[in-house]
Amino acid sequence: PAAGQPDFEALLAQLNREEKATEKALNDLAAEAESARRRTIARGRAYVRKSRAGLLPVGGGFDELVNHASRLERLRRALERDVAAEKALTRKRSKLSKRLADLRARKGPLEAQARITSQQRAALLAQQDRAAAFERAFSNSVGSWDNTAIYGADPGSPGAGPSMEAAAFGAMKGRLPFPLPGRAQVRKASRGGGGPGLEMTAPKGAPVRAVYKGRVAFADQYPDYGHTVILEHGGGYYTVSAGLESFAVKVGDDVSSGDRLGTVGDDGRGPMLYFEVREGSDPLQPSEWFGLE
């Protein structure tokens, strides 16, 4: 915490302990008060009985009458003490109840702050996880066994090495199909210090398709990019489709050229798709891959 500011989490923990102790004290007092109430009732009934007995003729004469009056007075004083003790317990319970209410009132804002802090921590961790996943998506996994389903080659067969995989996507330079149906306005752009990339205008909700076969390496929200799908195409090549409204794939899915990845979204600047081509983590000029230059 900042200087001069209390650690609200420590304060909340302290209030929780005080609340628990106060609740226990109240429960103990409730049991004590019930015992005192029963004792007062019993003594009160005894006092009433003896008081009535004092109005009747006493066979023991005057001395017995005096002794009876003395016993009755002692009983009355004991009853007064019982009543006073019961009132003291009531006051104590009332004081503890007010303290408990005060503790809970003080806890309310702290619990709200704790929830916010917990949500912020969770959001930060989720963002860090997405950032790590985003970076991992561009790690070079060429030649790994995981890629055999994508490229359809037996890793043990001749010619199935990285050069062939690189050539498979690399040979598409200048011939990649557009990821959107129909015609679209295209302009060079970048996102969050990345790029170069292309912004392609399209109707909101239009399907976004894979430009080449591959595997989904990332499908999540990412700062500045929005909803993003990263496809790993082999040979260290990746394509990034960002600004989506929804996903049609998840991490680990194998896709073919033309498969639907999601739909076009609108980040407030109009509906569009943002597209990048990368080799490893290095962005390439995507317009060259579509034959626009």
C-alpha positions as CSV (number, residue, x, y, z in Angstrom):
1,P,0.0,0.0,0.0
2,A,1.0,3.6,-0.5
3,A,2.6,5.5,2.4
4,G,-0.1,6.7,4.9
5,Q,-2.7,4.3,3.4
6,P,-3.8,1.3,5.4
7,D,-3.5,-2.2,3.9
8,F,-7.2,-2.7,3.3
9,E,-6.8,-6.5,3.0
10,A,-5.1,-6.7,6.4
11,L,-7.7,-4.4,7.9
12,L,-10.4,-6.6,6.4
13,A,-8.8,-9.7,7.9
14,Q,-8.7,-7.9,11.3
15,L,-12.4,-6.9,11.0
16,N,-13.3,-10.5,10.1
17,R,-11.5,-11.7,13.2
18,E,-13.3,-9.1,15.4
19,E,-16.6,-10.0,13.8
20,K,-16.1,-13.7,14.5
21,A,-15.1,-12.9,18.2
22,T,-18.1,-10.6,18.6
23,E,-20.5,-13.2,17.2
24,K,-19.1,-15.8,19.6
25,A,-19.5,-13.3,22.5
26,L,-23.1,-12.6,21.5
27,N,-23.8,-16.3,21.3
28,D,-22.3,-16.9,24.8
29,L,-24.3,-13.9,26.2
30,A,-27.5,-15.3,24.6
31,A,-27.0,-18.6,26.6
32,E,-26.1,-16.7,29.7
33,A,-29.1,-14.4,29.3
34,E,-31.5,-17.3,28.9
35,S,-30.1,-18.9,32.0
36,A,-30.5,-15.6,33.9
37,R,-34.1,-15.3,32.6
38,R,-35.0,-18.8,33.9
39,R,-33.4,-18.0,37.2
40,T,-35.3,-14.7,37.6
41,I,-38.6,-16.4,36.7
42,A,-38.0,-19.2,39.2
43,R,-37.0,-16.8,42.0
44,G,-39.9,-14.5,41.2
45,R,-42.4,-17.3,41.5
46,A,-40.8,-18.3,44.8
47,Y,-41.1,-14.7,46.0
48,V,-44.8,-14.5,45.1
49,R,-45.5,-17.8,46.9
50,K,-43.7,-16.7,50.0
51,S,-45.3,-13.3,49.9
52,R,-48.7,-14.8,49.9
53,A,-47.8,-17.2,52.7
54,G,-46.9,-14.2,54.8
55,L,-50.5,-13.0,54.7
56,L,-51.8,-16.2,56.3
57,P,-51.8,-17.1,60.0
58,V,-48.5,-18.5,61.1
59,G,-48.6,-21.4,63.6
60,G,-45.1,-20.6,65.0
61,G,-46.2,-17.3,66.5
62,F,-44.5,-14.0,66.2
63,D,-40.9,-15.3,66.0
64,E,-41.8,-17.5,63.0
65,L,-43.5,-14.5,61.4
66,V,-40.4,-12.4,61.8
67,N,-38.1,-15.2,60.4
68,H,-40.5,-15.5,57.5
69,A,-40.3,-11.8,56.8
70,S,-36.5,-11.9,57.0
71,R,-36.3,-14.8,54.5
72,L,-38.8,-13.0,52.2
73,E,-36.6,-9.9,52.3
74,R,-33.5,-11.9,51.4
75,L,-35.4,-13.4,48.5
76,R,-36.6,-10.0,47.3
77,R,-33.0,-8.7,47.3
78,A,-31.8,-11.7,45.4
79,L,-34.6,-11.2,42.9
80,E,-33.6,-7.6,42.5
81,R,-30.0,-8.7,41.8
82,D,-31.3,-11.2,39.3
83,V,-33.3,-8.5,37.5
84,A,-30.3,-6.1,37.6
85,A,-28.0,-8.8,36.2
86,E,-30.5,-9.6,33.4
87,K,-30.7,-5.9,32.5
88,A,-26.9,-5.7,32.5
89,L,-26.8,-8.7,30.1
90,T,-29.4,-7.0,27.9
91,R,-27.3,-3.8,27.8
92,K,-24.2,-5.8,27.0
93,R,-25.9,-7.7,24.3
94,S,-27.2,-4.5,22.8
95,K,-23.7,-3.0,22.9
96,L,-22.2,-6.0,21.2
97,S,-25.0,-6.1,18.6
98,K,-24.2,-2.4,17.7
99,R,-20.6,-3.3,17.5
100,L,-21.3,-6.2,15.2
101,A,-23.4,-3.9,13.0
102,D,-20.6,-1.4,13.0
103,L,-18.0,-4.0,12.0
104,R,-20.2,-5.2,9.2
105,A,-20.8,-1.7,8.0
106,R,-17.0,-1.1,8.0
107,K,-16.4,-4.4,6.2
108,G,-18.8,-3.6,3.3
109,P,-16.7,-1.1,1.4
110,L,-13.5,-3.2,2.1
111,E,-15.2,-6.4,0.8
112,A,-16.2,-4.5,-2.3
113,Q,-12.7,-3.2,-2.7
114,A,-11.4,-6.8,-2.2
115,R,-13.7,-8.1,-4.9
116,I,-12.5,-5.3,-7.3
117,T,-8.9,-6.0,-6.5
118,S,-9.5,-9.8,-7.0
119,Q,-11.2,-9.1,-10.3
120,Q,-8.3,-6.8,-11.3
121,R,-5.8,-9.4,-10.4
122,A,-7.7,-12.0,-12.4
123,A,-8.0,-9.7,-15.3
124,L,-4.2,-8.9,-15.2
125,L,-3.3,-12.6,-15.0
126,A,-5.7,-13.3,-17.9
127,Q,-4.1,-10.5,-19.9
128,Q,-0.6,-11.8,-19.1
129,D,-1.7,-15.4,-20.0
130,R,-3.1,-14.0,-23.3
131,A,0.1,-12.1,-24.0
132,A,2.2,-15.2,-23.3
133,A,-0.1,-17.3,-25.5
134,F,0.1,-14.6,-28.2
135,E,3.9,-14.7,-28.1
136,R,4.0,-18.5,-27.9
137,A,1.8,-18.7,-31.0
138,F,4.8,-17.4,-33.0
139,S,7.3,-19.8,-31.6
140,N,8.9,-21.9,-34.4
141,S,7.5,-25.4,-34.1
142,V,8.8,-26.5,-37.5
143,G,9.4,-30.2,-37.7
144,S,7.5,-31.1,-34.6
145,W,5.3,-34.2,-34.6
146,D,2.3,-32.0,-33.9
147,N,2.4,-30.6,-37.4
148,T,2.1,-33.9,-39.2
149,A,-1.8,-33.7,-39.3
150,I,-1.6,-30.2,-40.8
151,Y,1.0,-31.0,-43.6
152,G,0.0,-34.6,-44.2
153,A,3.6,-35.8,-44.5
154,D,5.2,-38.7,-42.6
155,P,8.0,-37.1,-40.5
156,G,10.2,-40.0,-41.3
157,S,9.8,-39.8,-45.1
158,P,12.4,-38.2,-47.3
159,G,11.8,-34.5,-48.1
160,A,9.4,-34.0,-45.2
161,G,11.8,-31.5,-43.5
162,P,11.5,-27.8,-42.8
163,S,12.4,-26.7,-46.3
164,M,9.4,-28.4,-47.8
165,E,7.1,-27.0,-45.2
166,A,8.5,-23.6,-45.7
167,A,8.1,-23.9,-49.4
168,A,4.5,-25.0,-49.0
169,F,3.4,-21.6,-47.6
170,G,6.3,-19.6,-49.1
171,A,5.2,-20.7,-52.6
172,M,1.9,-18.9,-52.0
173,K,3.6,-15.4,-51.9
174,G,1.7,-13.2,-54.3
175,R,-1.1,-15.8,-54.6
176,L,-2.8,-15.9,-51.2
177,P,-6.6,-15.9,-51.5
178,F,-8.4,-13.0,-49.7
179,P,-9.7,-13.9,-46.3
180,L,-13.0,-12.2,-47.0
181,P,-15.8,-12.8,-49.6
182,G,-16.4,-10.4,-52.4
183,R,-14.5,-7.1,-52.9
184,A,-13.1,-5.0,-50.1
185,Q,-11.2,-1.7,-49.6
186,V,-7.7,-2.4,-48.3
187,R,-5.3,-0.1,-46.6
188,K,-2.0,-0.5,-44.9
189,A,-2.1,-0.3,-41.1
190,S,-0.7,-1.6,-37.8
191,R,-1.9,-2.5,-34.4
192,G,-0.2,-1.8,-31.0
193,G,3.3,-1.3,-32.4
194,G,3.0,-4.4,-34.5
195,G,2.5,-4.7,-38.2
196,P,2.9,-4.0,-41.0
197,G,-0.7,-5.2,-41.6
198,L,-3.7,-4.6,-43.7
199,E,-7.2,-3.3,-42.8
200,M,-9.9,-4.8,-45.0
201,T,-13.4,-3.3,-44.9
202,A,-16.3,-5.7,-44.9
203,P,-19.8,-5.9,-43.7
204,K,-20.1,-6.7,-40.0
205,G,-20.6,-10.4,-39.4
206,A,-19.1,-11.3,-42.8
207,P,-17.2,-14.6,-42.6
208,V,-13.4,-14.5,-42.2
209,R,-11.7,-17.5,-43.8
210,A,-8.3,-19.2,-43.5
211,V,-6.0,-18.2,-46.4
212,Y,-4.0,-21.4,-46.2
213,K,-4.2,-24.7,-44.3
214,G,-2.8,-24.7,-40.8
215,R,-3.4,-25.1,-37.1
216,V,-5.0,-22.6,-34.7
217,A,-2.2,-21.4,-32.4
218,F,-4.2,-18.6,-30.7
219,A,-7.9,-17.7,-30.5
220,D,-8.6,-15.1,-27.8
221,Q,-8.9,-11.4,-27.0
222,Y,-5.7,-9.5,-27.3
223,P,-5.0,-5.8,-26.5
224,D,-5.1,-3.5,-29.5
225,Y,-5.9,-6.5,-31.8
226,G,-9.3,-7.4,-30.3
227,H,-10.6,-10.9,-30.9
228,T,-7.7,-12.6,-32.7
229,V,-7.0,-15.9,-34.5
230,I,-3.4,-16.9,-35.2
231,L,-2.8,-19.7,-37.7
232,E,0.4,-21.6,-37.8
233,H,1.1,-22.7,-41.4
234,G,4.4,-24.5,-41.1
235,G,7.9,-23.4,-41.9
236,G,7.7,-20.7,-39.3
237,Y,4.9,-18.9,-41.1
238,Y,1.8,-17.5,-39.4
239,T,-1.2,-15.4,-40.3
240,V,-3.0,-13.1,-37.9
241,S,-6.7,-12.3,-38.4
242,A,-7.9,-9.7,-35.8
243,G,-10.8,-7.5,-35.0
244,L,-13.2,-10.5,-35.1
245,E,-16.7,-10.3,-33.7
246,S,-16.8,-14.1,-32.9
247,F,-14.7,-17.2,-33.2
248,A,-15.5,-20.3,-35.2
249,V,-12.3,-22.2,-34.1
250,K,-10.4,-22.9,-31.0
251,V,-6.7,-23.5,-30.2
252,G,-5.5,-26.8,-31.6
253,D,-8.0,-27.0,-34.4
254,D,-6.7,-28.0,-37.8
255,V,-8.1,-25.9,-40.7
256,S,-8.0,-26.0,-44.4
257,S,-7.8,-23.1,-46.8
258,G,-11.2,-21.4,-46.9
259,D,-12.3,-22.7,-43.5
260,R,-14.3,-20.2,-41.5
261,L,-12.3,-18.7,-38.6
262,G,-14.9,-16.3,-37.3
263,T,-16.8,-13.1,-38.4
264,V,-15.9,-9.5,-39.0
265,G,-16.3,-7.2,-36.0
266,D,-16.5,-3.4,-35.5
267,D,-14.1,-1.7,-33.0
268,G,-15.8,1.7,-33.4
269,R,-14.0,2.6,-36.6
270,G,-16.3,0.7,-38.8
271,P,-16.4,-3.1,-39.6
272,M,-13.1,-4.4,-40.8
273,L,-10.6,-7.2,-40.6
274,Y,-7.0,-6.6,-39.6
275,F,-4.6,-9.1,-41.2
276,E,-0.9,-9.8,-40.8
277,V,1.6,-12.4,-42.2
278,R,4.5,-13.3,-39.9
279,E,7.6,-15.4,-40.2
280,G,8.3,-16.3,-36.6
281,S,7.5,-13.2,-34.6
282,D,8.7,-10.9,-37.5
283,P,5.8,-9.3,-39.4
284,L,6.1,-9.4,-43.2
285,Q,4.5,-7.0,-45.7
286,P,1.1,-8.8,-46.3
287,S,0.2,-6.8,-49.4
288,E,3.0,-8.7,-51.2
289,W,1.5,-12.0,-50.3
290,F,-1.8,-11.0,-51.9
291,G,-0.1,-9.7,-55.0
292,L,-1.1,-6.1,-54.3
293,E,2.5,-4.8,-54.8
